[in-house]
Amino acid sequence: MLHHQARDELQGMLTSFPEFVGHRVNMRTLRLVEQTVENLTAEQRALESDIKASQEIAELINEAYEDEEIDPNDEIDQAYQKSQRAIASVIALYRKKRAAAVRDPQLNGTHEESVVSEYDRVLDRYRDLHEALEQVRMILREHDADASDDIGEFEDISGLMAALKEG
């Protein structure tokens, strides 16, 4: 009789154990999905703050320095370009992570949708930040070109051409 009871217990363990393991794996996956979504959401908030700061810098450039060059040696411009290259690298990395999430067999339905949509949002914010930095660079370069006394301002094209011939 004891032998029969032990066999029944073993049979019960054999049938319930895969379900138990599957549940634990699903819970781990759910935790990882939640952590990923939380991390990506926090990153979006930080990026939105950086975008806003870039826009404020762009607005302040002309007000702060009127007729004075800000970046005569292009050092600031180069620093912005370096940041843009770093952002481009991060965008490439997040595209790969997004693609991996799409291919991941453990992610399906709502899990996949939430992770992928958060990657899409972060990618959008990185592109927005890249564009905001480009705007600052362009405004800075335009400002410095206008403030530069190298060539000056001209009434018409003939005055510009004469100055270029003299220079």
C-alpha positions in Angstrom: 0.0 0.0 0.0 2.8 2.4 0.8 4.3 1.6 -2.5 1.1 2.7 -4.2 0.9 5.9 -2.2 4.5 6.8 -3.0 3.8 6.2 -6.7 0.7 8.5 -6.6 2.8 11.2 -4.9 5.5 10.9 -7.5 2.8 11.0 -10.2 1.4 14.2 -8.7 4.8 15.8 -8.5 5.6 14.8 -12.1 2.4 16.4 -13.4 2.5 19.5 -11.2 6.3 20.3 -11.4 6.3 21.5 -15.1 3.4 23.8 -14.3 5.2 25.1 -11.3 8.4 25.8 -13.3 6.4 27.4 -16.1 4.7 29.7 -13.6 8.0 30.7 -12.1 9.5 31.4 -15.6 6.4 33.4 -16.5 6.8 35.4 -13.2 10.5 36.0 -14.0 9.6 37.1 -17.5 6.9 39.4 -16.2 9.3 41.0 -13.7 11.9 41.5 -16.4 9.3 43.1 -18.7 8.2 45.4 -15.9 11.8 46.4 -15.1 12.6 47.0 -18.8 9.5 49.2 -19.2 10.2 51.1 -16.1 13.9 51.7 -17.1 12.9 52.8 -20.6 10.2 55.1 -19.2 12.8 56.7 -16.8 15.2 57.1 -19.8 12.4 58.9 -21.8 11.9 61.3 -18.9 15.7 62.1 -18.8 15.8 62.5 -22.6 12.8 64.8 -22.5 14.6 67.0 -20.0 17.7 67.1 -22.2 15.6 68.0 -25.2 14.0 70.8 -23.3 17.4 72.1 -22.1 18.7 72.0 -25.7 15.7 74.0 -26.9 16.2 76.6 -24.2 19.9 76.9 -25.1 19.0 77.4 -28.7 16.6 80.2 -27.7 19.2 81.9 -25.5 22.1 82.0 -27.9 21.2 85.2 -29.7 20.0 86.9 -26.6 23.1 86.2 -24.6 25.8 87.2 -27.0 24.3 89.6 -29.5 27.3 90.6 -31.7 29.9 88.4 -30.1 31.1 85.1 -31.5 30.4 82.2 -29.1 32.4 79.4 -30.7 35.2 81.0 -32.8 37.3 77.9 -32.7 34.4 75.4 -33.3 35.1 73.6 -30.0 31.5 73.7 -28.9 30.4 72.6 -32.3 32.7 69.7 -32.1 31.5 68.7 -28.7 27.9 68.8 -30.0 28.9 66.6 -32.9 30.6 64.1 -30.5 27.3 64.0 -28.5 25.4 63.4 -31.7 27.7 60.5 -32.7 27.2 59.0 -29.3 23.4 59.3 -29.7 23.6 57.6 -33.1 25.4 54.7 -31.5 22.8 54.4 -28.7 20.0 54.5 -31.4 21.7 51.6 -33.2 22.0 49.7 -30.0 18.3 50.2 -29.1 17.2 49.2 -32.5 19.0 45.9 -32.0 17.4 45.5 -28.5 14.0 46.3 -30.0 14.5 43.7 -32.7 15.6 41.2 -30.1 12.4 41.8 -28.1 10.4 41.2 -31.2 12.2 37.9 -31.8 12.1 36.7 -28.1 9.8 33.7 -27.9 9.2 34.4 -24.2 7.6 37.8 -25.1 4.2 37.5 -26.6 1.0 39.5 -26.7 0.9 42.3 -24.3 4.5 41.7 -23.0 6.0 42.1 -26.4 3.7 45.1 -27.2 4.6 47.0 -24.1 8.4 46.4 -24.4 8.5 47.2 -28.1 6.4 50.3 -27.8 8.6 51.6 -25.0 11.7 51.0 -27.2 9.9 52.9 -30.0 9.3 55.8 -27.6 12.9 55.9 -26.4 14.1 55.7 -30.0 11.9 58.6 -30.8 13.2 60.6 -27.9 16.8 59.9 -28.9 16.1 61.1 -32.4 14.4 64.2 -31.0 17.5 64.9 -28.9 19.8 64.4 -31.9 17.7 66.9 -33.8 17.6 69.3 -30.9 21.4 69.2 -30.7 21.6 69.8 -34.4 19.3 72.8 -34.1 21.7 74.3 -31.4 24.7 73.7 -33.7 23.0 75.4 -36.6 21.8 78.4 -34.6 25.2 78.7 -33.0 27.0 78.5 -36.4 24.5 81.0 -37.9 25.0 83.3 -34.9 28.8 83.2 -35.1 28.7 83.8 -38.9 26.5 86.8 -38.3 28.7 88.1 -35.4 32.0 87.4 -37.2 33.8 90.5 -38.4 35.8 88.5 -40.9 33.7 89.6 -43.9 31.1 92.0 -42.6 27.6 92.7 -43.8 26.8 93.8 -47.4 23.9 95.6 -49.0 24.1 93.5 -52.1 26.1 90.7 -53.9 28.5 93.1 -55.6 29.7 94.4 -52.2 30.3 90.9 -51.0 32.2 90.0 -54.2 34.4 93.1 -53.8 35.2 92.2 -50.2 36.1 88.6 -51.2 38.4 89.9 -53.9 40.2 92.1 -51.4 40.5 89.4 -48.8 
